[in-house]
Amino acid sequence: MPTTDERLLTREAVSLDRPWVTVVWDDPVNLMSYVAYVFRSYFGVPAAEAERLMLQVHNNGRAIVATGNRESMERHVEAMHGYGLWATLDRADE
C-alpha cells in the first residue's frame, strides 16, 4: 500500500498534467455575430462550431474555446483581449 507521501506525489503529478483552458465570457458590448466571427477567424473552426460556441457564451455566460498547455492558452487569452472579448485562463476540470 502506498504511503501518504507517495499518494500526495502521485496526486501532484496528475494535477500538473491537467491541461489549461481558455474561457470566453459573455459581455454586454460585442454582438453575437462578431463573437462567432472571432471564433471562425482566430481558431479556424467551421461556422457551425463557431455558432455553437457563441451561443454557449451567450446562453451560459461562458464557453471553453480551447484546451492545451498553459503557454498556448495564455496566447489565446491575449488574442481574445486583442479582439475585445473577455477571456480568462483556467485549469481544466478533472
N, C-alpha and C positions, 0 to 999 in steps of 0.2 A: 504494500500500500504506500502511495506517495506521501511524503511528509508535507506539512503545511507550507514550508518554503518552496518545495517543488511544485505544489499546486499554484502558489502565487506566481512563480516564474512562468509557468505554463499559461496561466490566465493573462499575464502581462504580455507574453509573446503573441498570443492570439489577438489581444487588443491592438498591438502595434501593427498587425497585418490587416486590420479592419480598414476598408477604403474610406475615402472622404467623398463628400457630395457638394455640388453647387446647388443652392436653393434660390429660386427666384420668387419674390414676394409680390403680392398684389399691391398696387398703388393707385391713388386717385388721379394720376396725371396721364399715364400712357394709354392710348387706345388699344383695344384688343387686337386689332389688325396689325398695329405696329409691333406688339409683343410677338405675334405669330411670325411676322417678317424677320424679327431679330433671330428667333429660333431657326428659321429656314436659312437665313444668310450666314449666321455665325456658326451654328452647329451643323449645318448642311443636312438637316432632317427633311424628309418629304413633307409636303403641305399638310397632309392628314395628321402626321405626328406633331407638327408644329401647332396645328389647331387643337389637338388633344391636350398638349401641354399648356397652351394658352388658356383653355377652358378650365384646366385644373388650377392654374394660378387664379383665375377669376372666381371660380366657384368655391374653392377650398382655401383660398388665401395664399397658397404657395404651391410650388411644384419642384421636385428634384429633376434637374435638367441634365446633369452629368454626374458620373461616378468615376473615381480614379485616385491617383496618388495626390498628396497634398499640393505639390507644386503645380500640377495641371489644374487643379480646382481653384487655386489662388489666381492663376491666369484667367480662368473663365469668369471668376467673380469680378476681377478688374475689367475685363472686357464688357461684362454686363453693365457695370457702372459707366463705362465709356458710352454705352448706348442709352444711358439714362434710366436703366432699370434698377430696382432694389434687389440686391443679391447678397447672399452670405455663404460662408463655408461652414460645414459641419461634418461630424463623423457619421458614417453610415450606420443605420440600425443593425443590431446583431441579429 
